[in-house]
């Protein structure tokens, strides 16, 4: 049984097109400066990005 929809059709992509799409998926959405969006603290005092007892202990949060 196929997991594709019945109306799916081959795209007949070239090797270069497949490589371009793969490269975009692997690298195009990556932000090397993602840490710049990480807050230094939260108004609630909770840990970022996790707020569970183990993370609080390991990250030194309340």
FENKA-V901846 format. One record per helix or strand. SS is the DSSP state (hx for helix, st for strand). FROM is the first residue (numbers start at 1). TO is the last residue. If there is no record, write none. Layout:
BEGIN
SS | FROM | TO
SS | FROM | TO
END
This chain:
BEGIN
hx | 15 | 28
hx | 34 | 37
hx | 53 | 59
END
